[in-house]
Amino acid sequence: MTPPPPPLLSWGETLPDRPPPPFWPPLGGPRPRSAGGRSAIGAELKEFGLSTSQYATLMMAEAQPGMSVADVAREVASSRQAANEMIGGLEQQGLIERHPNPSDRRTHRIQVTESGRTLLARARIAVGRREAELEAALAPEQREAVRDWLDGISEACR
């Protein structure tokens, strides 16, 4: 005869004779505060009317003038359609312009406008300040290790 299954527990409850599972809280459950780095940056960007993807796109387009929608989609790991819609929103806000690509009539080159550069400069200051706040609890060697890890992940995803 097989023993009865263990009783169902509510979130956060453990059996008195067993420790919590190794990943507690369970994956998919409430996230610890430390997992909110991206949302903290996103909250900072709301003041400027930007999402994190739009902010990243403005930074890329400024660093690499003439990118195509397909280039942006590859860089932000999205579909071409999603990138096109996001770029359309930036264009409606007057932050970027599309210009025909003289070597390929089917594509456009993306350029950051003066308004886009101004907004991006202000947003960078706010994001830099927020990143410094988030990093304040880390020792310098921890910061360097995190940055190295993020650079490695970014490179691996290309």
DSSP file with accessible surface (Angstrom, degrees, kcal/mol):
  #  RESIDUE AA STRUCTURE BP1 BP2  ACC     N-H-->O    O-->H-N    N-H-->O    O-->H-N    TCO  KAPPA ALPHA  PHI   PSI    X-CA   Y-CA   Z-CA
    1    1 A M              0   0  237      0, 0.0     0, 0.0     0, 0.0     0, 0.0   0.000 360.0 360.0 360.0 133.1    0.0    0.0    0.0
    2    2 A T        -     0   0  126      1,-0.1     0, 0.0     3,-0.0     0, 0.0  -0.582 360.0-109.7 -85.0 146.7    1.4    3.5   -1.0
    3    3 A P        -     0   0  110      0, 0.0    -1,-0.1     0, 0.0     0, 0.0  -0.340  41.3 -95.0 -70.1 155.7    1.4    6.2    1.6
    4    4 A P        -     0   0  115      0, 0.0     0, 0.0     0, 0.0     0, 0.0  -0.307  48.2 -95.6 -67.1 152.8   -1.0    9.1    1.2
    5    5 A P        -     0   0  112      0, 0.0     3,-0.1     0, 0.0    -3,-0.0  -0.294  49.4 -91.1 -64.9 156.0    0.4   12.2   -0.6
    6    6 A P        -     0   0   82      0, 0.0     3,-0.1     0, 0.0     0, 0.0  -0.298  53.1 -91.9 -64.1 154.2    1.7   15.0    1.6
    7    7 A P        -     0   0   85      0, 0.0     2,-0.2     0, 0.0     8,-0.0  -0.303  43.1-104.0 -67.0 149.1   -0.9   17.7    2.5
    8    8 A L        -     0   0  174     -3,-0.1     2,-0.3     1,-0.0     0, 0.0  -0.549  39.0-152.9 -71.6 139.4   -1.2   20.7    0.2
    9    9 A L        -     0   0   76     -2,-0.2     2,-0.1     4,-0.1     3,-0.1  -0.852  11.8-121.1-114.0 151.4    0.3   23.8    1.7
   10   10 A S    >   -     0   0   79     -2,-0.3     3,-2.2     1,-0.2    -1,-0.0  -0.475  56.7 -67.3 -81.8 164.7   -0.4   27.4    1.2
   11   11 A W  T 3  S+     0   0  143      1,-0.3    -1,-0.2    -2,-0.1     3,-0.1  -0.204 122.5  12.6 -56.9 132.6    2.3   29.7   -0.1
   12   12 A G  T 3  S+     0   0   35      1,-0.3     2,-0.3    -3,-0.1    -1,-0.3   0.325  97.7 121.0  87.6  -8.4    5.2   30.1    2.4
   13   13 A E    <   -     0   0   95     -3,-2.2     2,-0.3     7,-0.0    -1,-0.3  -0.665  40.0-172.5 -91.4 139.8    4.0   27.3    4.7
   14   14 A T        -     0   0   59     -2,-0.3    -4,-0.1    -3,-0.1    -3,-0.0  -0.905  31.8 -99.9-125.6 158.8    6.3   24.3    5.4
   15   15 A L    >   -     0   0   31     -2,-0.3     3,-1.9     4,-0.2    -6,-0.0  -0.554  35.5-121.0 -72.6 144.8    5.8   21.1    7.1
   16   16 A P  T 3  S+     0   0  135      0, 0.0    -1,-0.1     0, 0.0    -2,-0.0   0.829 111.2  46.0 -60.2 -28.7    7.2   21.2   10.7
   17   17 A D  T 3  S+     0   0  127      2,-0.1    -2,-0.0     1,-0.0     0, 0.0   0.359 108.0  65.4 -97.1   7.6    9.7   18.3   10.1
   18   18 A R  S <  S-     0   0  137     -3,-1.9    -3,-0.0     3,-0.0    -1,-0.0  -0.985  75.3-128.0-131.4 142.1   11.0   19.6    6.7
   19   19 A P        -     0   0  110      0, 0.0    -4,-0.2     0, 0.0    -2,-0.1  -0.341  46.0 -84.9 -75.5 164.7   13.0   22.7    5.7
   20   20 A P        -     0   0   68      0, 0.0     4,-0.1     0, 0.0    -6,-0.1  -0.261  58.2 -85.7 -64.1 158.3   11.7   24.9    2.9
   21   21 A P        -     0   0   63      0, 0.0     3,-0.1     0, 0.0    -3,-0.0  -0.186  44.6-101.9 -60.6 162.1   12.5   23.8   -0.7
   22   22 A P  S    S+     0   0  125      0, 0.0     2,-0.8     0, 0.0     0, 0.0   0.808 115.8  50.3 -60.8 -32.9   15.9   25.0   -2.1
   23   23 A F  S    S-     0   0  145      4,-0.0     4,-0.2     0, 0.0     0, 0.0  -0.821  88.0-162.5-107.5  92.0   14.4   27.8   -4.1
   24   24 A W  S    S+     0   0   95     -2,-0.8     3,-0.0     2,-0.1     0, 0.0  -0.986  74.1  40.2-124.1 123.9   12.2   29.6   -1.7
   25   25 A P  S    S-     0   0   43      0, 0.0     3,-0.1     0, 0.0     4,-0.1   0.534 112.0-109.5 -69.7 157.4   10.0   31.5   -2.6
   26   26 A P    >   -     0   0   47      0, 0.0     3,-2.4     0, 0.0    -2,-0.1  -0.204  37.4 -90.6 -60.6 149.7    9.1   29.1   -5.4
   27   27 A L  T 3  S+     0   0  151      1,-0.3     4,-0.0    -4,-0.2    -4,-0.0  -0.357 118.7  28.2 -58.3 136.2    9.9   30.1   -8.9
   28   28 A G  T 3  S+     0   0   88      1,-0.3    -1,-0.3    -3,-0.1     3,-0.1   0.286 103.7 102.9  92.1 -12.1    6.9   31.9  -10.3
   29   29 A G  S <  S-     0   0   23     -3,-2.4    -1,-0.3     1,-0.2    -5,-0.0  -0.118  90.8 -40.2 -86.6-167.4    5.8   33.1   -6.8
   30   30 A P        -     0   0   78      0, 0.0    -1,-0.2     0, 0.0    -2,-0.0  -0.282  68.6-126.1 -56.4 138.0    6.3   36.6   -5.4
   31   31 A R        -     0   0  169     -3,-0.1    -4,-0.0     1,-0.1     5,-0.0  -0.663  18.7-112.6 -90.4 145.0    9.7   37.9   -6.4
   32   32 A P    >   -     0   0   74      0, 0.0     3,-1.8     0, 0.0     4,-0.2  -0.308  33.4-106.5 -67.4 159.8   12.2   39.2   -3.9
   33   33 A R  G >  S+     0   0  245      1,-0.3     3,-1.9     2,-0.2    -2,-0.0   0.840 116.3  66.2 -56.7 -34.1   13.0   43.0   -4.0
   34   34 A S  G >  S+     0   0  112      1,-0.3     3,-0.7     2,-0.1    -1,-0.3   0.713  89.8  65.6 -65.5 -18.5   16.4   42.4   -5.6
   35   35 A A  G <  S+     0   0   45     -3,-1.8     3,-0.4     1,-0.2    -1,-0.3   0.474  83.4  80.3 -80.8   1.8   14.7   41.1   -8.8
   36   36 A G  G <>  +     0   0   17     -3,-1.9     4,-2.6     1,-0.2    -1,-0.2   0.214  51.6 111.7 -96.8  17.5   13.2   44.5   -9.5
   37   37 A G  H <> S+     0   0   28     -3,-0.7     4,-2.1     1,-0.2    -1,-0.2   0.928  82.1  45.0 -56.0 -47.7   16.2   46.2  -11.0
   38   38 A R  H  > S+     0   0  171     -3,-0.4     4,-2.7     1,-0.2    -1,-0.2   0.912 114.2  49.0 -64.7 -40.8   14.7   46.4  -14.5
   39   39 A S  H  > S+     0   0   70     -4,-0.3     4,-2.5     2,-0.2    -1,-0.2   0.858 107.8  55.6 -68.7 -30.2   11.4   47.6  -13.1
   40   40 A A  H  X S+     0   0   13     -4,-2.6     4,-1.7     2,-0.2    -2,-0.2   0.924 111.2  43.7 -65.2 -41.1   13.2   50.2  -11.0
   41   41 A I  H  X S+     0   0   21     -4,-2.1     4,-2.2     2,-0.2    -2,-0.2   0.916 112.4  53.5 -68.3 -41.6   14.8   51.5  -14.2
   42   42 A G  H  X S+     0   0   17     -4,-2.7     4,-1.3     1,-0.2    -2,-0.2   0.901 107.0  51.4 -59.4 -40.7   11.5   51.3  -16.0
   43   43 A A  H  X S+     0   0   63     -4,-2.5     4,-0.6     1,-0.2     3,-0.2   0.893 109.0  51.1 -63.8 -38.6    9.9   53.4  -13.2
   44   44 A E  H >< S+     0   0   38     -4,-1.7     3,-0.8     1,-0.2     4,-0.3   0.895 108.9  51.8 -63.9 -39.0   12.6   56.0  -13.7
   45   45 A L  H ><>S+     0   0    0     -4,-2.2     5,-1.9     1,-0.2     3,-1.7   0.733  90.9  75.6 -74.2 -21.1   12.0   56.1  -17.4
   46   46 A K  H ><5S+     0   0  168     -4,-1.3     3,-1.7     1,-0.3    -1,-0.2   0.857  85.6  64.8 -58.2 -34.3    8.2   56.7  -17.0
   47   47 A E  T <<5S+     0   0  133     -3,-0.8    -1,-0.3    -4,-0.6    -2,-0.2   0.794 107.2  42.3 -57.3 -26.8    9.0   60.3  -16.1
   48   48 A F  T < 5S-     0   0   19     -3,-1.7    -1,-0.3    -4,-0.3    -2,-0.2   0.329 117.2-111.9-102.3   3.1   10.3   60.7  -19.6
   49   49 A G  T < 5S+     0   0   45     -3,-1.7     2,-0.3    -4,-0.3    -3,-0.2   0.786  76.9 126.6  72.0  26.9    7.5   58.7  -21.3
   50   50 A L      < -     0   0    7     -5,-1.9    -1,-0.2    -8,-0.1     2,-0.2  -0.906  51.6-145.2-119.5 147.4    9.9   55.9  -22.3
   51   51 A S     >  -     0   0   52     -2,-0.3     4,-2.6    -3,-0.1     5,-0.2  -0.556  38.6-104.6 -92.9 169.2    9.8   52.1  -21.8
   52   52 A T  H  > S+     0   0   30      1,-0.2     4,-2.6     2,-0.2     5,-0.2   0.898 123.5  51.7 -63.3 -36.2   13.1   50.3  -21.3
   53   53 A S  H  > S+     0   0   47      2,-0.2     4,-2.4     1,-0.2    -1,-0.2   0.905 110.3  47.7 -66.6 -40.4   13.0   49.0  -24.9
   54   54 A Q  H  > S+     0   0   30      2,-0.2     4,-2.6     1,-0.2    -2,-0.2   0.915 111.8  50.3 -66.0 -41.1   12.4   52.5  -26.2
   55   55 A Y  H  X S+     0   0   25     -4,-2.6     4,-2.4     2,-0.2    -2,-0.2   0.942 111.7  47.9 -60.4 -46.9   15.3   53.8  -24.1
   56   56 A A  H  X S+     0   0   31     -4,-2.6     4,-2.6     1,-0.2    -2,-0.2   0.900 111.1  51.5 -61.9 -40.0   17.6   51.0  -25.4
   57   57 A T  H  X S+     0   0    0     -4,-2.4     4,-3.0     2,-0.2     5,-0.2   0.919 109.0  49.7 -65.5 -42.1   16.5   51.8  -29.0
   58   58 A L  H  X S+     0   0    0     -4,-2.6     4,-2.1     1,-0.2    -1,-0.2   0.920 111.6  49.4 -61.7 -42.2   17.3   55.5  -28.6
   59   59 A M  H  X S+     0   0   59     -4,-2.4     4,-2.2     2,-0.2    -2,-0.2   0.927 114.2  45.1 -62.3 -44.7   20.7   54.6  -27.2
   60   60 A M  H  X S+     0   0   25     -4,-2.6     4,-2.7     1,-0.2    -2,-0.2   0.924 112.7  50.0 -64.7 -44.7   21.5   52.2  -30.0
   61   61 A A  H  < S+     0   0    1     -4,-3.0    51,-0.3     1,-0.2    -1,-0.2   0.842 112.4  48.2 -65.9 -31.7   20.2   54.5  -32.7
   62   62 A E  H  < S+     0   0   65     -4,-2.1    -1,-0.2    -5,-0.2    -2,-0.2   0.909 116.2  43.0 -71.9 -40.8   22.3   57.3  -31.3
   63   63 A A  H  < S+     0   0   75     -4,-2.2    -2,-0.2     1,-0.3    -1,-0.2   0.798 127.5  30.7 -74.3 -29.9   25.4   55.1  -31.1
   64   64 A Q  S >< S-     0   0   93     -4,-2.7     3,-1.0    -5,-0.2    -1,-0.3  -0.619  82.9-161.5-130.1  71.7   24.8   53.5  -34.6
   65   65 A P  T 3  S+     0   0   87      0, 0.0    46,-0.2     0, 0.0    -3,-0.1  -0.217  73.6  35.5 -56.3 141.3   23.1   56.1  -36.8
   66   66 A G  T 3  S+     0   0   20     44,-2.3    45,-0.1     1,-0.2    -5,-0.1   0.541  76.9 158.1  93.6   8.4   21.4   54.6  -39.8
   67   67 A M  B <   -A  110   0A   6     -3,-1.0    43,-2.6    43,-0.6    -1,-0.2  -0.289  34.0-132.8 -60.9 152.1   20.2   51.4  -38.2
   68   68 A S     >  -     0   0   17     41,-0.2     4,-2.2     1,-0.1     5,-0.2  -0.549  24.7-105.3 -97.7 170.2   17.3   49.6  -39.9
   69   69 A V  H  > S+     0   0    8     39,-0.4     4,-2.8     1,-0.2     5,-0.2   0.914 124.3  53.7 -60.2 -41.0   14.2   48.2  -38.2
   70   70 A A  H  > S+     0   0   25      1,-0.2     4,-2.4     2,-0.2    -1,-0.2   0.897 106.4  52.1 -61.8 -39.2   15.6   44.7  -38.7
   71   71 A D  H  > S+     0   0   55      2,-0.2     4,-2.3     1,-0.2    -1,-0.2   0.933 111.1  47.1 -61.0 -45.5   18.9   45.8  -37.0
   72   72 A V  H  X S+     0   0    0     -4,-2.2     4,-2.5     1,-0.2    -2,-0.2   0.935 110.0  53.1 -62.4 -45.7   16.9   47.1  -34.0
   73   73 A A  H  X>S+     0   0    7     -4,-2.8     5,-2.3     1,-0.2     4,-0.6   0.919 110.5  47.4 -57.4 -43.7   14.8   43.9  -33.8
   74   74 A R  H ><5S+     0   0  168     -4,-2.4     3,-0.7     1,-0.2    -1,-0.2   0.923 112.5  49.4 -63.0 -43.4   18.0   41.8  -33.7
   75   75 A E  H 3<5S+     0   0   72     -4,-2.3    -2,-0.2     1,-0.2    -1,-0.2   0.850 118.6  36.9 -67.3 -36.6   19.6   44.0  -31.0
   76   76 A V  H 3<5S-     0   0   41     -4,-2.5    -1,-0.2    -5,-0.2    -2,-0.2   0.344 108.9-121.8 -99.1   7.5   16.5   43.9  -28.7
   77   77 A A  T <<5 +     0   0   94     -3,-0.7     2,-0.3    -4,-0.6    -3,-0.2   0.929  69.0 123.6  55.1  51.3   15.6   40.3  -29.5
   78   78 A S      < -     0   0   48     -5,-2.3    -1,-0.2    -6,-0.2     2,-0.1  -0.807  67.6 -85.1-128.0 175.6   12.2   41.1  -30.8
   79   79 A S     >  -     0   0   68     -2,-0.3     4,-2.4     1,-0.1     5,-0.2  -0.407  37.6-115.7 -75.6 160.4   10.2   40.5  -34.0
   80   80 A R  H  > S+     0   0  131      1,-0.2     4,-2.6     2,-0.2     5,-0.2   0.896 117.5  53.6 -62.5 -39.2   10.6   43.0  -36.8
   81   81 A Q  H  > S+     0   0  137      2,-0.2     4,-2.2     1,-0.2    -1,-0.2   0.929 109.1  47.1 -62.6 -45.3    6.9   43.8  -36.5
   82   82 A A  H  > S+     0   0   45      1,-0.2     4,-2.3     2,-0.2    -1,-0.2   0.918 113.6  48.5 -63.5 -42.5    7.3   44.6  -32.7
   83   83 A A  H  X S+     0   0    0     -4,-2.4     4,-2.9     1,-0.2     5,-0.2   0.911 109.8  52.8 -63.5 -39.9   10.4   46.7  -33.4
   84   84 A N  H  X S+     0   0   66     -4,-2.6     4,-2.4     1,-0.2    -2,-0.2   0.910 109.8  48.0 -63.0 -41.5    8.6   48.6  -36.2
   85   85 A E  H  X S+     0   0  125     -4,-2.2     4,-1.9     2,-0.2    -1,-0.2   0.912 112.8  48.3 -65.7 -41.5    5.7   49.4  -33.9
   86   86 A M  H  X S+     0   0   30     -4,-2.3     4,-2.0     2,-0.2    -2,-0.2   0.934 112.6  47.8 -64.5 -44.4    8.0   50.6  -31.1
   87   87 A I  H  X S+     0   0    0     -4,-2.9     4,-2.7     1,-0.2    -2,-0.2   0.896 107.5  57.3 -64.0 -36.8   10.0   52.7  -33.6
   88   88 A G  H  X S+     0   0   16     -4,-2.4     4,-2.5    -5,-0.2    -1,-0.2   0.907 105.9  50.1 -59.7 -40.3    6.6   54.1  -34.9
   89   89 A G  H  X S+     0   0   19     -4,-1.9     4,-1.6     2,-0.2    -1,-0.2   0.913 110.9  48.0 -64.2 -42.0    5.8   55.2  -31.4
   90   90 A L  H  <>S+     0   0    0     -4,-2.0     5,-2.6     1,-0.2     6,-0.8   0.882 111.5  51.4 -65.1 -35.9    9.2   57.0  -31.0
   91   91 A E  H ><5S+     0   0   77     -4,-2.7     3,-1.6     1,-0.2    -2,-0.2   0.921 106.8  52.5 -67.5 -42.0    8.7   58.6  -34.4
   92   92 A Q  H 3<5S+     0   0  175     -4,-2.5    -1,-0.2     1,-0.3    -2,-0.2   0.841 107.4  53.1 -62.2 -32.6    5.2   59.9  -33.4
   93   93 A Q  T 3<5S-     0   0   90     -4,-1.6    -1,-0.3    -5,-0.2    -2,-0.2   0.495 116.8-117.4 -79.4  -4.7    6.8   61.4  -30.3
   94   94 A G  T < 5S+     0   0   33     -3,-1.6    22,-0.4    -4,-0.2    21,-0.3   0.703  82.9 119.1  77.6  20.4    9.3   63.2  -32.6
   95   95 A L  S   <S+     0   0    9     -5,-2.6    18,-2.0    20,-0.2     2,-0.3   0.715  75.8  20.5 -92.8 -23.4   12.3   61.3  -31.1
   96   96 A I  E     -B  112   0A   2     -6,-0.8     2,-0.3    16,-0.3    16,-0.2  -0.948  64.3-151.5-137.8 162.8   13.5   59.5  -34.2
   97   97 A E  E     -B  111   0A  95     14,-2.8    14,-2.7    -2,-0.3     2,-0.5  -0.963  11.6-139.0-130.3 150.1   13.1   59.9  -37.9
   98   98 A R  E     -B  110   0A  53     -2,-0.3    12,-0.2    12,-0.2   -30,-0.1  -0.934  19.3-172.6-108.2 134.6   13.2   57.4  -40.7
   99   99 A H  E     -B  109   0A  79     10,-2.7    10,-3.9    -2,-0.5    -2,-0.0  -0.970  33.3 -98.9-124.7 141.7   15.0   58.2  -43.9
  100  100 A P  E     -B  108   0A  98      0, 0.0     8,-0.2     0, 0.0     5,-0.1  -0.250  34.8-121.9 -57.5 142.2   15.0   56.0  -47.1
  101  101 A N  E >   -B  104   0A  24      6,-2.0     3,-1.3     3,-0.5     6,-0.2  -0.793  15.9-151.2 -85.8 115.8   18.0   53.8  -47.5
  102  102 A P  T 3  S+     0   0  112      0, 0.0     3,-0.2     0, 0.0    -1,-0.1   0.789  95.0  47.6 -62.7 -23.7   19.6   54.9  -50.8
  103  103 A S  T 3  S+     0   0   98      1,-0.3     2,-0.2    -3,-0.1    -2,-0.0   0.551 122.8  30.1 -95.0  -6.3   21.1   51.4  -51.3
  104  104 A D  E X   - B   0 101A  42     -3,-1.3     3,-1.9     3,-0.2    -3,-0.5  -0.755  61.7-165.2-153.6 100.8   17.8   49.5  -50.5
  105  105 A R  E 3  S+     0   0A 233      1,-0.3    -1,-0.1    -2,-0.2    -4,-0.0   0.676  87.3  65.2 -63.2 -16.9   14.5   51.1  -51.2
  106  106 A R  E 3  S+     0   0A 204     -6,-0.1     2,-0.3    -5,-0.0    -1,-0.3   0.642 100.8  55.7 -80.6 -14.1   12.7   48.5  -49.0
  107  107 A T  E <   -     0   0A  25     -3,-1.9    -6,-2.0    -6,-0.2     2,-0.3  -0.777  67.1-145.8-120.0 163.4   14.3   49.7  -45.8
  108  108 A H  E     - B   0 100A  80     -2,-0.3     2,-0.4    -8,-0.2   -39,-0.4  -0.931  16.1-127.6-123.6 151.4   14.7   52.9  -43.9
  109  109 A R  E     - B   0  99A  95    -10,-3.9   -10,-2.7    -2,-0.3     2,-0.4  -0.819  23.8-135.6 -97.1 138.6   17.5   54.3  -41.8
  110  110 A I  E     -AB  67  98A   1    -43,-2.6   -44,-2.3    -2,-0.4   -43,-0.6  -0.802  23.0-178.2 -99.7 132.0   16.7   55.4  -38.3
  111  111 A Q  E     - B   0  97A  61    -14,-2.7   -14,-2.8    -2,-0.4     2,-0.4  -0.988  26.8-124.3-128.2 138.8   18.1   58.7  -37.0
  112  112 A V  E     - B   0  96A   7     -2,-0.4   -16,-0.3   -51,-0.3   -17,-0.1  -0.658  30.7-135.5 -79.1 133.2   17.7   60.2  -33.5
  113  113 A T     >  -     0   0   17    -18,-2.0     4,-2.6    -2,-0.4     5,-0.2  -0.308  25.9-101.9 -80.4 172.0   16.2   63.8  -33.7
  114  114 A E  H  > S+     0   0  125      1,-0.2     4,-2.3     2,-0.2     5,-0.2   0.913 126.7  51.1 -60.7 -41.4   17.5   66.7  -31.7
  115  115 A S  H  > S+     0   0   78    -21,-0.3     4,-2.5     1,-0.2    -1,-0.2   0.895 109.3  51.2 -61.5 -40.0   14.5   66.3  -29.4
  116  116 A G  H  > S+     0   0    0    -22,-0.4     4,-2.7     2,-0.2    -2,-0.2   0.906 109.6  48.9 -64.3 -41.6   15.4   62.6  -29.0
  117  117 A R  H  X S+     0   0   95     -4,-2.6     4,-2.4     2,-0.2    -2,-0.2   0.907 112.0  49.5 -64.7 -40.4   19.0   63.4  -28.2
  118  118 A T  H  X S+     0   0   71     -4,-2.3     4,-2.0     2,-0.2    -2,-0.2   0.945 114.2  44.2 -64.1 -47.5   17.9   66.0  -25.6
  119  119 A L  H  X S+     0   0   22     -4,-2.5     4,-2.8     1,-0.2     5,-0.2   0.918 112.9  52.2 -64.0 -42.3   15.4   63.5  -24.0
  120  120 A L  H  X S+     0   0    0     -4,-2.7     4,-2.8     1,-0.2    -1,-0.2   0.915 107.5  52.0 -61.6 -41.9   17.9   60.7  -24.0
  121  121 A A  H  X S+     0   0   51     -4,-2.4     4,-1.5     1,-0.2    -1,-0.2   0.925 112.7  45.0 -61.3 -43.5   20.6   62.9  -22.3
  122  122 A R  H  X S+     0   0  130     -4,-2.0     4,-1.8     1,-0.2    -2,-0.2   0.913 113.6  49.7 -66.8 -41.5   18.1   63.7  -19.5
  123  123 A A  H  X S+     0   0    0     -4,-2.8     4,-3.0     1,-0.2     5,-0.3   0.890 106.0  57.1 -65.5 -37.7   17.0   60.1  -19.2
  124  124 A R  H  X S+     0   0   96     -4,-2.8     4,-2.8     1,-0.2    -1,-0.2   0.884 105.1  51.3 -60.8 -39.2   20.6   58.9  -19.0
  125  125 A I  H  X S+     0   0  114     -4,-1.5     4,-2.3     2,-0.2    -1,-0.2   0.950 113.0  44.4 -62.7 -46.7   21.2   61.1  -16.0
  126  126 A A  H  X S+     0   0    2     -4,-1.8     4,-2.3     2,-0.2    -2,-0.2   0.916 115.6  47.2 -65.2 -42.3   18.2   59.8  -14.2
  127  127 A V  H  X S+     0   0    2     -4,-3.0     4,-3.1     2,-0.2     5,-0.2   0.922 111.3  51.6 -66.4 -42.4   19.0   56.1  -15.1
  128  128 A G  H  X S+     0   0   33     -4,-2.8     4,-2.2    -5,-0.3    -2,-0.2   0.916 110.1  49.2 -59.8 -42.1   22.6   56.6  -14.0
  129  129 A R  H  X S+     0   0  124     -4,-2.3     4,-1.9    -5,-0.2    -1,-0.2   0.934 113.3  46.7 -62.9 -44.1   21.5   58.0  -10.7
  130  130 A R  H  X S+     0   0   67     -4,-2.3     4,-2.3     1,-0.2    -2,-0.2   0.904 110.8  51.6 -67.7 -40.3   19.1   55.1  -10.2
  131  131 A E  H  X S+     0   0   93     -4,-3.1     4,-2.3     1,-0.2    -1,-0.2   0.905 108.2  52.4 -62.0 -40.1   21.7   52.5  -11.2
  132  132 A A  H  X S+     0   0   54     -4,-2.2     4,-1.0    -5,-0.2    -1,-0.2   0.905 109.0  50.1 -62.2 -39.8   24.1   54.0   -8.7
  133  133 A E  H  < S+     0   0  106     -4,-1.9     3,-0.4     1,-0.2     4,-0.4   0.915 111.7  47.9 -63.1 -42.4   21.5   53.7   -6.0
  134  134 A L  H  < S+     0   0   73     -4,-2.3     3,-0.5     1,-0.2    -2,-0.2   0.853 114.9  45.6 -67.3 -33.7   20.9   50.0   -6.9
  135  135 A E  H >< S+     0   0   45     -4,-2.3     3,-2.4     1,-0.2    -1,-0.2   0.602  86.2  93.3 -84.5 -11.5   24.6   49.3   -6.9
  136  136 A A  T 3< S+     0   0   70     -4,-1.0    -1,-0.2    -3,-0.4    -2,-0.1   0.802  82.2  54.3 -56.3 -31.9   25.4   51.2   -3.6
  137  137 A A  T 3  S+     0   0   95     -3,-0.5     2,-0.3    -4,-0.4    -1,-0.3   0.574  95.4  87.6 -80.2  -7.4   25.0   48.0   -1.5
  138  138 A L  S <  S-     0   0   56     -3,-2.4    -3,-0.0    -4,-0.1     0, 0.0  -0.721  79.0-122.0 -96.2 143.1   27.6   46.1   -3.6
  139  139 A A    >>  -     0   0   31     -2,-0.3     4,-2.4     1,-0.1     3,-0.6  -0.411  35.4-105.6 -71.2 154.6   31.3   46.1   -3.1
  140  140 A P  H 3> S+     0   0   87      0, 0.0     4,-2.3     0, 0.0     5,-0.2   0.880 122.1  51.3 -52.7 -40.4   33.4   47.3   -6.1
  141  141 A E  H 3> S+     0   0  131      1,-0.2     4,-2.2     2,-0.2     5,-0.1   0.854 108.9  51.5 -68.9 -29.9   34.5   43.8   -6.9
  142  142 A Q  H <> S+     0   0   96     -3,-0.6     4,-2.7     2,-0.2    -1,-0.2   0.919 108.8  50.8 -68.9 -42.3   30.8   42.6   -6.8
  143  143 A R  H  X S+     0   0   69     -4,-2.4     4,-2.6     1,-0.2    -2,-0.2   0.923 111.4  48.0 -58.9 -45.7   29.8   45.4   -9.2
  144  144 A E  H  X S+     0   0  123     -4,-2.3     4,-2.7    -5,-0.2    -1,-0.2   0.914 111.2  50.4 -63.1 -41.8   32.6   44.5  -11.6
  145  145 A A  H  X S+     0   0   58     -4,-2.2     4,-2.5     2,-0.2    -2,-0.2   0.917 111.4  48.4 -63.1 -42.3   31.6   40.8  -11.4
  146  146 A V  H  X S+     0   0   68     -4,-2.7     4,-2.9     2,-0.2     5,-0.2   0.939 112.9  47.7 -63.8 -45.4   27.9   41.6  -12.2
  147  147 A R  H  X S+     0   0  120     -4,-2.6     4,-2.7     1,-0.2    -2,-0.2   0.916 112.0  49.6 -63.2 -42.3   28.9   43.9  -15.1
  148  148 A D  H  X S+     0   0   94     -4,-2.7     4,-2.4     2,-0.2    -1,-0.2   0.920 112.3  48.6 -60.5 -43.0   31.2   41.2  -16.5
  149  149 A W  H  X S+     0   0  164     -4,-2.5     4,-2.6     2,-0.2    -2,-0.2   0.938 112.0  48.1 -63.6 -45.9   28.5   38.6  -16.2
  150  150 A L  H  X S+     0   0   91     -4,-2.9     4,-2.7     1,-0.2    -2,-0.2   0.908 111.5  50.4 -62.5 -41.2   25.9   40.8  -17.9
  151  151 A D  H  X S+     0   0  106     -4,-2.7     4,-2.5    -5,-0.2    -1,-0.2   0.915 111.2  49.6 -61.6 -41.4   28.4   41.6  -20.7
  152  152 A G  H  X S+     0   0   41     -4,-2.4     4,-2.5     2,-0.2    -2,-0.2   0.915 111.9  47.0 -64.2 -42.8   29.0   37.9  -21.1
  153  153 A I  H  X S+     0   0   74     -4,-2.6     4,-1.7     2,-0.2    -2,-0.2   0.928 112.1  50.9 -64.4 -43.4   25.3   37.1  -21.2
  154  154 A S  H  < S+     0   0   58     -4,-2.7     4,-0.4     1,-0.2    -2,-0.2   0.926 112.3  46.4 -59.7 -44.8   24.7   39.9  -23.7
  155  155 A E  H >< S+     0   0  125     -4,-2.5     3,-1.2     1,-0.2    -1,-0.2   0.904 110.1  53.7 -65.0 -41.2   27.5   38.6  -25.9
  156  156 A A  H 3< S+     0   0   81     -4,-2.5    -1,-0.2     1,-0.3    -2,-0.2   0.793 103.9  57.3 -65.3 -26.9   26.2   35.0  -25.7
  157  157 A C  T 3<        0   0  106     -4,-1.7    -1,-0.3    -3,-0.2    -2,-0.2   0.561 360.0 360.0 -82.3  -8.2   22.7   36.2  -26.8
  158  158 A R    <         0   0  174     -3,-1.2   -83,-0.1    -4,-0.4    -3,-0.0  -0.315 360.0 360.0 -78.3 360.0   24.0   37.7  -30.1
